[in-house]
Amino acid sequence: MCVCAWTIDAGPGQTVDAVILCAPLTDETRGAFGAAGLALLRDGASLVNVARGELVDTDALVREVASSVSPGHVSSEGR
C-alpha cells in the first residue's frame, strides 16, 4: 500500500518559487501535477521531478511554457 499526498499552500494571488516532486507513479499520481499546480509557479520558478516523469501532465507543462511571457527559463537538467 502506498499513501501519497502533496499540498501547495499558496494563498490567493501568491506564487511559489520551487516544487519538488518525489512520489511513486500510480494511477492516482499519473498526471497529478498539472495546470493548477503549474499556474502557482512564478516566472523563473523551479520544478524538480525526482520521481517518475509521468507525475507531471506534459501537455499542461508545454502549454504553460509556451504561454510564458519570458521564455527560456526551462531547464532539463540531468537529460
Number of C-alpha atoms within 10 A of each C-alpha: 2 6 6 11 6 10 6 10 10 11 9 7 6 10 18 18 12 14 16 11 17 14 18 17 16 14 9 10 16 17 18 17 18 17 18 10 18 21 14 21 19 13 16 14 16 16 17 14 15 11 14 15 13 16 22 22 17 15 11 18 17 12 12 16 16 12 10 13 9 10 11 10 11 11 10 7 6 4 4
